[in-house]
Amino acid sequence: MNKLDVNSDMYRIVGCALAVYNHLKPGYLESVYEKALEKELTAEGFAVRRQVKLPVYYKGELLDAPFVADMIVNDAVLVELKAVSNLAKIHERQVESYLKSTGMSDGLLVNFGNLRRLEWRVINSP
């Protein structure tokens, strides 16, 4: 189970995601949760950028195939959203790749699709 400092931004972001999950429940597309979470986060005073294109380099050359992060909160936390039955390791790897591309250290993976509970994982770059 994930443990967070109750005074941290990450704790507040997860709280906003939980509010969205409790209100909408599973069954919507990821894009619906993304818009709802943006509203929840901005109401809490966070700065949110959605659908942020991230550069990808291969052997030092910029590829014309950017990653697109779902959101970046306060220019400090990369948030990747899912609406799937269960999170998998590949979803965590995706966030790790985004963190590597941005040089950011804090990521949050959130899944609204689980029927029993909101799933989330904090991912920090190595």
N, CA, C and O atoms as CSV, one atom per row, in Angstrom:
chain,resi,resn,atom,element,x,y,z
A,1,MET,N,N,0.832,-1.176,0.000
A,1,MET,CA,C,0.000,0.000,0.000
A,1,MET,C,C,0.882,1.245,0.000
A,1,MET,O,O,1.911,1.288,0.674
A,2,ASN,N,N,0.469,2.257,-0.762
A,2,ASN,CA,C,1.199,3.507,-0.837
A,2,ASN,C,C,0.947,4.343,0.411
A,2,ASN,O,O,-0.193,4.459,0.863
A,3,LYS,N,N,2.000,4.921,0.966
A,3,LYS,CA,C,1.896,5.823,2.115
A,3,LYS,C,C,2.441,7.178,1.690
A,3,LYS,O,O,3.510,7.272,1.087
A,4,LEU,N,N,1.694,8.220,2.012
A,4,LEU,CA,C,2.115,9.565,1.653
A,4,LEU,C,C,2.079,10.473,2.865
A,4,LEU,O,O,1.294,10.266,3.790
A,5,ASP,N,N,2.937,11.483,2.850
A,5,ASP,CA,C,2.909,12.528,3.861
A,5,ASP,C,C,1.620,13.324,3.660
A,5,ASP,O,O,1.354,13.819,2.565
A,6,VAL,N,N,0.829,13.443,4.715
A,6,VAL,CA,C,-0.473,14.109,4.600
A,6,VAL,C,C,-0.345,15.591,4.263
A,6,VAL,O,O,-1.338,16.216,3.890
A,7,ASN,N,N,0.827,16.158,4.381
A,7,ASN,CA,C,1.040,17.568,4.053
A,7,ASN,C,C,1.626,17.775,2.659
A,7,ASN,O,O,1.926,18.905,2.275
A,8,SER,N,N,1.792,16.695,1.901
A,8,SER,CA,C,2.436,16.798,0.592
A,8,SER,C,C,1.428,17.094,-0.521
A,8,SER,O,O,0.236,16.813,-0.395
A,9,ASP,N,N,1.940,17.668,-1.612
A,9,ASP,CA,C,1.106,17.882,-2.795
A,9,ASP,C,C,0.623,16.560,-3.359
A,9,ASP,O,O,-0.511,16.460,-3.827
A,10,MET,N,N,1.487,15.532,-3.319
A,10,MET,CA,C,1.111,14.220,-3.846
A,10,MET,C,C,-0.123,13.693,-3.113
A,10,MET,O,O,-1.028,13.140,-3.737
A,11,TYR,N,N,-0.160,13.862,-1.800
A,11,TYR,CA,C,-1.310,13.434,-0.994
A,11,TYR,C,C,-2.573,14.177,-1.449
A,11,TYR,O,O,-3.640,13.580,-1.589
A,12,ARG,N,N,-2.435,15.472,-1.674
A,12,ARG,CA,C,-3.577,16.278,-2.115
A,12,ARG,C,C,-4.042,15.886,-3.525
A,12,ARG,O,O,-5.240,15.885,-3.810
A,13,ILE,N,N,-3.092,15.556,-4.396
A,13,ILE,CA,C,-3.443,15.133,-5.763
A,13,ILE,C,C,-4.211,13.811,-5.720
A,13,ILE,O,O,-5.225,13.656,-6.400
A,14,VAL,N,N,-3.727,12.862,-4.920
A,14,VAL,CA,C,-4.432,11.579,-4.774
A,14,VAL,C,C,-5.829,11.825,-4.199
A,14,VAL,O,O,-6.788,11.178,-4.620
A,15,GLY,N,N,-5.954,12.744,-3.252
A,15,GLY,CA,C,-7.256,13.085,-2.690
A,15,GLY,C,C,-8.216,13.606,-3.749
A,15,GLY,O,O,-9.401,13.272,-3.735
A,16,CYS,N,N,-7.711,14.418,-4.664
A,16,CYS,CA,C,-8.538,14.924,-5.769
A,16,CYS,C,C,-8.972,13.773,-6.678
A,16,CYS,O,O,-10.122,13.725,-7.116
A,17,ALA,N,N,-8.055,12.848,-6.961
A,17,ALA,CA,C,-8.386,11.686,-7.787
A,17,ALA,C,C,-9.441,10.822,-7.105
A,17,ALA,O,O,-10.342,10.303,-7.763
A,18,LEU,N,N,-9.331,10.671,-5.810
A,18,LEU,CA,C,-10.317,9.899,-5.053
A,18,LEU,C,C,-11.691,10.559,-5.119
A,18,LEU,O,O,-12.704,9.869,-5.237
A,19,ALA,N,N,-11.733,11.874,-5.045
A,19,ALA,CA,C,-13.004,12.593,-5.156
A,19,ALA,C,C,-13.648,12.340,-6.525
A,19,ALA,O,O,-14.859,12.138,-6.617
A,20,VAL,N,N,-12.837,12.352,-7.579
A,20,VAL,CA,C,-13.345,12.075,-8.928
A,20,VAL,C,C,-13.864,10.640,-9.017
A,20,VAL,O,O,-14.952,10.397,-9.538
A,21,TYR,N,N,-13.078,9.697,-8.506
A,21,TYR,CA,C,-13.480,8.281,-8.532
A,21,TYR,C,C,-14.808,8.080,-7.793
A,21,TYR,O,O,-15.704,7.406,-8.300
A,22,ASN,N,N,-14.931,8.655,-6.615
A,22,ASN,CA,C,-16.147,8.481,-5.816
A,22,ASN,C,C,-17.368,9.115,-6.471
A,22,ASN,O,O,-18.489,8.639,-6.291
A,23,HIS,N,N,-17.155,10.176,-7.221
A,23,HIS,CA,C,-18.281,10.845,-7.872
A,23,HIS,C,C,-18.689,10.155,-9.181
A,23,HIS,O,O,-19.873,9.916,-9.418
A,24,LEU,N,N,-17.709,9.842,-10.020
A,24,LEU,CA,C,-18.017,9.276,-11.343
A,24,LEU,C,C,-18.119,7.757,-11.353
A,24,LEU,O,O,-18.881,7.188,-12.135
A,25,LYS,N,N,-17.342,7.088,-10.475
A,25,LYS,CA,C,-17.249,5.620,-10.471
A,25,LYS,C,C,-16.618,5.133,-11.774
A,25,LYS,O,O,-16.465,5.924,-12.704
A,26,PRO,N,N,-16.249,3.863,-11.868
A,26,PRO,CA,C,-15.674,3.308,-13.100
A,26,PRO,C,C,-16.705,3.244,-14.225
A,26,PRO,O,O,-17.907,3.163,-13.972
A,27,GLY,N,N,-16.230,3.280,-15.457
A,27,GLY,CA,C,-17.097,3.100,-16.600
A,27,GLY,C,C,-16.952,4.149,-17.681
A,27,GLY,O,O,-17.516,3.997,-18.764
A,28,TYR,N,N,-16.211,5.210,-17.413
A,28,TYR,CA,C,-16.010,6.261,-18.406
A,28,TYR,C,C,-14.674,6.082,-19.111
A,28,TYR,O,O,-13.815,5.320,-18.667
A,29,LEU,N,N,-14.518,6.796,-20.211
A,29,LEU,CA,C,-13.236,6.828,-20.894
A,29,LEU,C,C,-12.250,7.654,-20.084
A,29,LEU,O,O,-12.640,8.506,-19.286
A,30,GLU,N,N,-10.987,7.395,-20.297
A,30,GLU,CA,C,-9.924,8.115,-19.597
A,30,GLU,C,C,-10.074,9.632,-19.751
A,30,GLU,O,O,-9.812,10.378,-18.808
A,31,SER,N,N,-10.491,10.085,-20.922
A,31,SER,CA,C,-10.617,11.527,-21.185
A,31,SER,C,C,-11.621,12.207,-20.251
A,31,SER,O,O,-11.444,13.373,-19.900
A,32,VAL,N,N,-12.658,11.498,-19.852
A,32,VAL,CA,C,-13.646,12.053,-18.920
A,32,VAL,C,C,-13.012,12.256,-17.550
A,32,VAL,O,O,-13.188,13.304,-16.928
A,33,TYR,N,N,-12.281,11.259,-17.083
A,33,TYR,CA,C,-11.599,11.375,-15.792
A,33,TYR,C,C,-10.545,12.483,-15.827
A,33,TYR,O,O,-10.343,13.188,-14.838
A,34,GLU,N,N,-9.888,12.625,-16.951
A,34,GLU,CA,C,-8.862,13.658,-17.090
A,34,GLU,C,C,-9.458,15.055,-16.920
A,34,GLU,O,O,-8.910,15.880,-16.188
A,35,LYS,N,N,-10.567,15.319,-17.588
A,35,LYS,CA,C,-11.232,16.628,-17.458
A,35,LYS,C,C,-11.735,16.850,-16.042
A,35,LYS,O,O,-11.586,17.939,-15.490
A,36,ALA,N,N,-12.328,15.824,-15.456
A,36,ALA,CA,C,-12.857,15.950,-14.092
A,36,ALA,C,C,-11.727,16.189,-13.093
A,36,ALA,O,O,-11.860,17.013,-12.187
A,37,LEU,N,N,-10.610,15.466,-13.258
A,37,LEU,CA,C,-9.478,15.637,-12.348
A,37,LEU,C,C,-8.878,17.031,-12.514
A,37,LEU,O,O,-8.472,17.647,-11.528
A,38,GLU,N,N,-8.816,17.526,-13.722
A,38,GLU,CA,C,-8.327,18.887,-13.938
A,38,GLU,C,C,-9.185,19.893,-13.161
A,38,GLU,O,O,-8.650,20.793,-12.513
A,39,LYS,N,N,-10.485,19.745,-13.224
A,39,LYS,CA,C,-11.388,20.640,-12.481
A,39,LYS,C,C,-11.146,20.546,-10.977
A,39,LYS,O,O,-11.091,21.563,-10.286
A,40,GLU,N,N,-11.003,19.334,-10.480
A,40,GLU,CA,C,-10.774,19.100,-9.053
A,40,GLU,C,C,-9.447,19.710,-8.609
A,40,GLU,O,O,-9.376,20.358,-7.564
A,41,LEU,N,N,-8.403,19.504,-9.398
A,41,LEU,CA,C,-7.081,20.020,-9.055
A,41,LEU,C,C,-7.033,21.545,-9.096
A,41,LEU,O,O,-6.470,22.168,-8.196
A,42,THR,N,N,-7.611,22.149,-10.123
A,42,THR,CA,C,-7.588,23.613,-10.209
A,42,THR,C,C,-8.421,24.235,-9.093
A,42,THR,O,O,-8.088,25.312,-8.598
A,43,ALA,N,N,-9.488,23.574,-8.697
A,43,ALA,CA,C,-10.293,24.072,-7.568
A,43,ALA,C,C,-9.481,24.050,-6.271
A,43,ALA,O,O,-9.737,24.835,-5.358
A,44,GLU,N,N,-8.494,23.140,-6.197
A,44,GLU,CA,C,-7.625,23.039,-5.017
A,44,GLU,C,C,-6.386,23.940,-5.122
A,44,GLU,O,O,-5.518,23.925,-4.249
A,45,GLY,N,N,-6.321,24.727,-6.212
A,45,GLY,CA,C,-5.231,25.683,-6.354
A,45,GLY,C,C,-4.009,25.196,-7.105
A,45,GLY,O,O,-2.989,25.883,-7.136
A,46,PHE,N,N,-4.095,24.021,-7.710
A,46,PHE,CA,C,-2.972,23.496,-8.485
A,46,PHE,C,C,-2.967,24.086,-9.894
A,46,PHE,O,O,-4.020,24.390,-10.456
A,47,ALA,N,N,-1.775,24.242,-10.453
A,47,ALA,CA,C,-1.610,24.590,-11.864
A,47,ALA,C,C,-1.532,23.284,-12.639
A,47,ALA,O,O,-0.736,22.408,-12.304
A,48,VAL,N,N,-2.350,23.149,-13.669
A,48,VAL,CA,C,-2.445,21.883,-14.411
A,48,VAL,C,C,-2.233,22.140,-15.899
A,48,VAL,O,O,-2.850,23.028,-16.488
A,49,ARG,N,N,-1.349,21.344,-16.491
A,49,ARG,CA,C,-1.202,21.313,-17.947
A,49,ARG,C,C,-1.602,19.927,-18.406
A,49,ARG,O,O,-1.134,18.925,-17.865
A,50,ARG,N,N,-2.475,19.871,-19.415
A,50,ARG,CA,C,-2.956,18.576,-19.918
A,50,ARG,C,C,-2.375,18.291,-21.297
A,50,ARG,O,O,-2.041,19.198,-22.059
A,51,GLN,N,N,-2.267,16.975,-21.593
A,51,GLN,CA,C,-1.807,16.498,-22.898
A,51,GLN,C,C,-0.505,17.187,-23.311
A,51,GLN,O,O,-0.423,17.837,-24.353
A,52,VAL,N,N,0.498,17.025,-22.466
A,52,VAL,CA,C,1.791,17.670,-22.654
A,52,VAL,C,C,2.693,16.785,-23.509
A,52,VAL,O,O,2.986,15.646,-23.146
A,53,LYS,N,N,3.127,17.321,-24.646
A,53,LYS,CA,C,4.014,16.567,-25.533
A,53,LYS,C,C,5.424,16.563,-24.963
A,53,LYS,O,O,5.966,17.603,-24.588
A,54,LEU,N,N,6.004,15.367,-24.906
A,54,LEU,CA,C,7.348,15.189,-24.367
A,54,LEU,C,C,8.256,14.666,-25.467
A,54,LEU,O,O,7.877,13.743,-26.188
A,55,PRO,N,N,9.436,15.228,-25.610
A,55,PRO,CA,C,10.339,14.774,-26.672
A,55,PRO,C,C,10.913,13.388,-26.374
A,55,PRO,O,O,11.100,13.006,-25.219
A,56,VAL,N,N,11.181,12.663,-27.433
A,56,VAL,CA,C,11.814,11.351,-27.329
A,56,VAL,C,C,13.040,11.353,-28.245
A,56,VAL,O,O,12.964,11.713,-29.420
A,57,TYR,N,N,14.166,10.940,-27.669
A,57,TYR,CA,C,15.416,10.884,-28.423
A,57,TYR,C,C,15.837,9.435,-28.615
A,57,TYR,O,O,15.666,8.596,-27.731
A,58,TYR,N,N,16.387,9.166,-29.784
A,58,TYR,CA,C,16.945,7.857,-30.076
A,58,TYR,C,C,18.363,8.080,-30.579
A,58,TYR,O,O,18.572,8.705,-31.619
A,59,LYS,N,N,19.341,7.562,-29.827
A,59,LYS,CA,C,20.753,7.732,-30.175
A,59,LYS,C,C,21.091,9.208,-30.418
A,59,LYS,O,O,21.821,9.557,-31.346
A,60,GLY,N,N,20.535,10.058,-29.553
A,60,GLY,CA,C,20.832,11.477,-29.616
A,60,GLY,C,C,20.018,12.279,-30.614
A,60,GLY,O,O,20.158,13.500,-30.687
A,61,GLU,N,N,19.175,11.616,-31.379
A,61,GLU,CA,C,18.384,12.305,-32.391
A,61,GLU,C,C,16.925,12.390,-31.955
A,61,GLU,O,O,16.337,11.400,-31.520
A,62,LEU,N,N,16.354,13.579,-32.076
A,62,LEU,CA,C,14.954,13.793,-31.719
A,62,LEU,C,C,14.051,13.064,-32.709
A,62,LEU,O,O,14.141,13.277,-33.918
A,63,LEU,N,N,13.183,12.205,-32.185
A,63,LEU,CA,C,12.234,11.484,-33.025
A,63,LEU,C,C,10.974,12.316,-33.214
A,63,LEU,O,O,10.576,13.080,-32.333
A,64,ASP,N,N,10.360,12.155,-34.365
A,64,ASP,CA,C,9.089,12.833,-34.627
A,64,ASP,C,C,7.953,11.944,-34.127
A,64,ASP,O,O,7.028,11.621,-34.872
A,65,ALA,N,N,8.038,11.553,-32.856
A,65,ALA,CA,C,7.050,10.670,-32.242
A,65,ALA,C,C,7.039,10.954,-30.742
A,65,ALA,O,O,7.516,10.140,-29.953
A,66,PRO,N,N,6.498,12.104,-30.348
A,66,PRO,CA,C,6.565,12.455,-28.920
A,66,PRO,C,C,5.611,11.619,-28.075
A,66,PRO,O,O,4.561,11.170,-28.535
A,67,PHE,N,N,6.020,11.426,-26.811
A,67,PHE,CA,C,5.088,10.916,-25.808
A,67,PHE,C,C,4.114,12.047,-25.509
A,67,PHE,O,O,4.434,13.218,-25.712
A,68,VAL,N,N,2.952,11.706,-25.037
A,68,VAL,CA,C,2.011,12.729,-24.572
A,68,VAL,C,C,1.597,12.353,-23.155
A,68,VAL,O,O,0.889,11.369,-22.940
A,69,ALA,N,N,2.050,13.154,-22.191
A,69,ALA,CA,C,1.684,12.934,-20.795
A,69,ALA,C,C,0.283,13.473,-20.559
A,69,ALA,O,O,-0.075,14.531,-21.077
A,70,ASP,N,N,-0.507,12.752,-19.782
A,70,ASP,CA,C,-1.873,13.203,-19.517
A,70,ASP,C,C,-1.899,14.552,-18.823
A,70,ASP,O,O,-2.612,15.457,-19.257
A,71,MET,N,N,-1.130,14.701,-17.749
A,71,MET,CA,C,-1.060,15.997,-17.088
A,71,MET,C,C,0.229,16.167,-16.310
A,71,MET,O,O,0.861,15.209,-15.865
A,72,ILE,N,N,0.585,17.430,-16.166
A,72,ILE,CA,C,1.686,17.817,-15.296
A,72,ILE,C,C,1.118,18.835,-14.320
A,72,ILE,O,O,0.522,19.834,-14.724
A,73,VAL,N,N,1.308,18.575,-13.038
A,73,VAL,CA,C,0.727,19.393,-11.973
A,73,VAL,C,C,1.831,20.210,-11.311
A,73,VAL,O,O,2.847,19.676,-10.866
A,74,ASN,N,N,1.600,21.521,-11.259
A,74,ASN,CA,C,2.555,22.465,-10.635
A,74,ASN,C,C,3.962,22.331,-11.203
A,74,ASN,O,O,4.942,22.595,-10.506
A,75,ASP,N,N,4.068,21.926,-12.455
A,75,ASP,CA,C,5.364,21.711,-13.103
A,75,ASP,C,C,6.291,20.819,-12.283
A,75,ASP,O,O,7.513,20.912,-12.393
A,76,ALA,N,N,5.694,19.946,-11.452
A,76,ALA,CA,C,6.504,19.116,-10.569
A,76,ALA,C,C,6.102,17.647,-10.561
A,76,ALA,O,O,6.946,16.780,-10.333
A,77,VAL,N,N,4.824,17.350,-10.808
A,77,VAL,CA,C,4.339,15.969,-10.732
A,77,VAL,C,C,3.707,15.592,-12.073
A,77,VAL,O,O,2.765,16.234,-12.536
A,78,LEU,N,N,4.242,14.547,-12.677
A,78,LEU,CA,C,3.683,14.016,-13.911
A,78,LEU,C,C,2.604,13.007,-13.534
A,78,LEU,O,O,2.868,12.060,-12.793
A,79,VAL,N,N,1.385,13.206,-14.045
A,79,VAL,CA,C,0.262,12.336,-13.704
A,79,VAL,C,C,-0.197,11.603,-14.959
A,79,VAL,O,O,-0.549,12.226,-15.960
A,80,GLU,N,N,-0.188,10.288,-14.893
A,80,GLU,CA,C,-0.657,9.439,-15.994
A,80,GLU,C,C,-1.925,8.739,-15.544
A,80,GLU,O,O,-1.947,8.090,-14.498
A,81,LEU,N,N,-2.982,8.871,-16.337
A,81,LEU,CA,C,-4.285,8.308,-15.993
A,81,LEU,C,C,-4.587,7.077,-16.827
A,81,LEU,O,O,-4.190,6.976,-17.988
A,82,LYS,N,N,-5.292,6.153,-16.216
A,82,LYS,CA,C,-5.771,4.943,-16.889
A,82,LYS,C,C,-7.223,4.712,-16.502
A,82,LYS,O,O,-7.688,5.178,-15.462
A,83,ALA,N,N,-7.921,3.991,-17.349
A,83,ALA,CA,C,-9.288,3.557,-17.069
A,83,ALA,C,C,-9.380,2.093,-17.489
A,83,ALA,O,O,-10.114,1.732,-18.409
A,84,VAL,N,N,-8.606,1.258,-16.783
A,84,VAL,CA,C,-8.498,-0.168,-17.095
A,84,VAL,C,C,-8.893,-0.978,-15.863
A,84,VAL,O,O,-8.953,-0.435,-14.760
A,85,SER,N,N,-9.159,-2.265,-16.040
A,85,SER,CA,C,-9.604,-3.069,-14.904
A,85,SER,C,C,-8.545,-3.173,-13.813
A,85,SER,O,O,-8.879,-3.166,-12.628
A,86,ASN,N,N,-7.276,-3.268,-14.194
A,86,ASN,CA,C,-6.179,-3.347,-13.213
A,86,ASN,C,C,-4.917,-2.742,-13.797
A,86,ASN,O,O,-4.664,-2.844,-14.998
A,87,LEU,N,N,-4.134,-2.118,-12.948
A,87,LEU,CA,C,-2.838,-1.605,-13.381
A,87,LEU,C,C,-1.880,-2.769,-13.608
A,87,LEU,O,O,-1.973,-3.809,-12.957
A,88,ALA,N,N,-0.962,-2.569,-14.545
A,88,ALA,CA,C,0.054,-3.577,-14.851
A,88,ALA,C,C,1.428,-2.909,-14.813
A,88,ALA,O,O,1.534,-1.683,-14.820
A,89,LYS,N,N,2.464,-3.721,-14.773
A,89,LYS,CA,C,3.837,-3.210,-14.748
A,89,LYS,C,C,4.135,-2.303,-15.943
A,89,LYS,O,O,4.888,-1.337,-15.816
A,90,ILE,N,N,3.548,-2.612,-17.103
A,90,ILE,CA,C,3.818,-1.803,-18.300
A,90,ILE,C,C,3.335,-0.369,-18.107
A,90,ILE,O,O,3.923,0.557,-18.666
A,91,HIS,N,N,2.278,-0.170,-17.326
A,91,HIS,CA,C,1.793,1.181,-17.039
A,91,HIS,C,C,2.818,1.942,-16.192
A,91,HIS,O,O,3.033,3.136,-16.400
A,92,GLU,N,N,3.440,1.259,-15.250
A,92,GLU,CA,C,4.482,1.874,-14.426
A,92,GLU,C,C,5.700,2.219,-15.289
A,92,GLU,O,O,6.305,3.278,-15.123
A,93,ARG,N,N,6.049,1.331,-16.197
A,93,ARG,CA,C,7.188,1.571,-17.095
A,93,ARG,C,C,6.933,2.801,-17.968
A,93,ARG,O,O,7.852,3.567,-18.258
A,94,GLN,N,N,5.689,2.980,-18.379
A,94,GLN,CA,C,5.323,4.143,-19.187
A,94,GLN,C,C,5.628,5.429,-18.417
A,94,GLN,O,O,6.223,6.354,-18.970
A,95,VAL,N,N,5.232,5.494,-17.164
A,95,VAL,CA,C,5.493,6.676,-16.339
A,95,VAL,C,C,6.994,6.859,-16.146
A,95,VAL,O,O,7.491,7.983,-16.208
A,96,GLU,N,N,7.717,5.775,-15.915
A,96,GLU,CA,C,9.166,5.868,-15.772
A,96,GLU,C,C,9.809,6.455,-17.031
A,96,GLU,O,O,10.735,7.261,-16.936
A,97,SER,N,N,9.322,6.055,-18.209
A,97,SER,CA,C,9.841,6.595,-19.468
A,97,SER,C,C,9.539,8.085,-19.583
A,97,SER,O,O,10.390,8.860,-20.020
A,98,TYR,N,N,8.337,8.487,-19.195
A,98,TYR,CA,C,7.977,9.912,-19.219
A,98,TYR,C,C,8.881,10.708,-18.290
A,98,TYR,O,O,9.348,11.786,-18.659
A,99,LEU,N,N,9.134,10.192,-17.088
A,99,LEU,CA,C,9.995,10.896,-16.143
A,99,LEU,C,C,11.407,11.042,-16.716
A,99,LEU,O,O,12.037,12.092,-16.588
A,100,LYS,N,N,11.883,9.983,-17.340
A,100,LYS,CA,C,13.216,10.019,-17.957
A,100,LYS,C,C,13.273,11.086,-19.046
A,100,LYS,O,O,14.252,11.825,-19.147
A,101,SER,N,N,12.220,11.165,-19.860
A,101,SER,CA,C,12.189,12.136,-20.956
A,101,SER,C,C,12.142,13.577,-20.461
A,101,SER,O,O,12.703,14.467,-21.100
A,102,THR,N,N,11.489,13.815,-19.346
A,102,THR,CA,C,11.319,15.178,-18.843
A,102,THR,C,C,12.398,15.592,-17.854
A,102,THR,O,O,12.622,16.783,-17.639
A,103,GLY,N,N,13.067,14.615,-17.254
A,103,GLY,CA,C,13.998,14.930,-16.183
A,103,GLY,C,C,13.283,15.180,-14.861
A,103,GLY,O,O,13.910,15.551,-13.869
A,104,MET,N,N,11.965,14.975,-14.854
A,104,MET,CA,C,11.197,15.144,-13.620
A,104,MET,C,C,11.453,13.946,-12.706
A,104,MET,O,O,11.837,12.873,-13.170
A,105,SER,N,N,11.235,14.141,-11.399
A,105,SER,CA,C,11.506,13.047,-10.471
A,105,SER,C,C,10.247,12.401,-9.906
A,105,SER,O,O,10.307,11.267,-9.430
A,106,ASP,N,N,9.109,13.090,-9.946
A,106,ASP,CA,C,7.900,12.561,-9.311
A,106,ASP,C,C,6.791,12.286,-10.326
A,106,ASP,O,O,6.402,13.152,-11.110
A,107,GLY,N,N,6.299,11.048,-10.281
A,107,GLY,CA,C,5.198,10.645,-11.138
A,107,GLY,C,C,4.097,9.988,-10.329
A,107,GLY,O,O,4.342,9.408,-9.271
A,108,LEU,N,N,2.889,10.088,-10.840
A,108,LEU,CA,C,1.734,9.458,-10.203
A,108,LEU,C,C,0.929,8.758,-11.279
A,108,LEU,O,O,0.524,9.374,-12.264
A,109,LEU,N,N,0.698,7.470,-11.087
A,109,LEU,CA,C,-0.105,6.658,-11.985
A,109,LEU,C,C,-1.438,6.416,-11.297
A,109,LEU,O,O,-1.474,5.895,-10.183
A,110,VAL,N,N,-2.548,6.792,-11.957
A,110,VAL,CA,C,-3.875,6.680,-11.349
A,110,VAL,C,C,-4.790,5.900,-12.278
A,110,VAL,O,O,-4.870,6.194,-13.470
A,111,ASN,N,N,-5.484,4.901,-11.728
A,111,ASN,CA,C,-6.423,4.091,-12.494
A,111,ASN,C,C,-7.835,4.242,-11.946
A,111,ASN,O,O,-8.110,3.906,-10.794
A,112,PHE,N,N,-8.726,4.755,-12.795
A,112,PHE,CA,C,-10.130,4.932,-12.425
A,112,PHE,C,C,-11.002,3.746,-12.830
A,112,PHE,O,O,-12.194,3.736,-12.524
A,113,GLY,N,N,-10.437,2.745,-13.512
A,113,GLY,CA,C,-11.230,1.659,-14.066
A,113,GLY,C,C,-11.467,0.467,-13.164
A,113,GLY,O,O,-12.293,-0.388,-13.484
A,114,ASN,N,N,-10.762,0.387,-12.040
A,114,ASN,CA,C,-10.941,-0.740,-11.126
A,114,ASN,C,C,-12.313,-0.638,-10.459
A,114,ASN,O,O,-12.667,0.417,-9.933
A,115,LEU,N,N,-13.073,-1.707,-10.477
A,115,LEU,CA,C,-14.439,-1.682,-9.940
A,115,LEU,C,C,-14.495,-1.580,-8.423
A,115,LEU,O,O,-15.508,-1.136,-7.881
A,116,ARG,N,N,-13.440,-1.977,-7.722
A,116,ARG,CA,C,-13.475,-2.010,-6.260
A,116,ARG,C,C,-12.915,-0.757,-5.597
A,116,ARG,O,O,-13.373,-0.350,-4.528
A,117,ARG,N,N,-11.897,-0.134,-6.257
A,117,ARG,CA,C,-11.232,0.991,-5.600
A,117,ARG,C,C,-10.391,1.779,-6.606
A,117,ARG,O,O,-10.061,1.295,-7.689
A,118,LEU,N,N,-10.060,3.004,-6.209
A,118,LEU,CA,C,-9.115,3.785,-6.984
A,118,LEU,C,C,-7.741,3.150,-6.808
A,118,LEU,O,O,-7.311,2.879,-5.687
A,119,GLU,N,N,-7.062,2.917,-7.915
A,119,GLU,CA,C,-5.694,2.403,-7.849
A,119,GLU,C,C,-4.737,3.552,-8.154
A,119,GLU,O,O,-4.993,4.366,-9.041
A,120,TRP,N,N,-3.635,3.608,-7.411
A,120,TRP,CA,C,-2.621,4.625,-7.687
A,120,TRP,C,C,-1.268,4.137,-7.223
A,120,TRP,O,O,-1.144,3.351,-6.284
A,121,ARG,N,N,-0.241,4.641,-7.930
A,121,ARG,CA,C,1.137,4.315,-7.604
A,121,ARG,C,C,1.979,5.578,-7.739
A,121,ARG,O,O,1.883,6.293,-8.736
A,122,VAL,N,N,2.791,5.841,-6.747
A,122,VAL,CA,C,3.778,6.900,-6.840
A,122,VAL,C,C,5.012,6.293,-7.485
A,122,VAL,O,O,5.474,5.225,-7.082
A,123,ILE,N,N,5.540,6.977,-8.484
A,123,ILE,CA,C,6.714,6.489,-9.202
A,123,ILE,C,C,7.745,7.597,-9.195
A,123,ILE,O,O,7.478,8.715,-9.635
A,124,ASN,N,N,8.913,7.277,-8.696
A,124,ASN,CA,C,10.005,8.241,-8.649
A,124,ASN,C,C,11.101,7.788,-9.592
A,124,ASN,O,O,11.392,6.596,-9.693
A,125,SER,N,N,11.706,8.742,-10.281
A,125,SER,CA,C,12.794,8.374,-11.189
A,125,SER,C,C,14.015,7.973,-10.385
A,125,SER,O,O,14.254,8.496,-9.296
A,126,PRO,N,N,14.778,7.050,-10.922
A,126,PRO,CA,C,15.962,6.563,-10.200
A,126,PRO,C,C,17.045,7.626,-10.110
A,126,PRO,O,O,18.105,7.381,-9.535
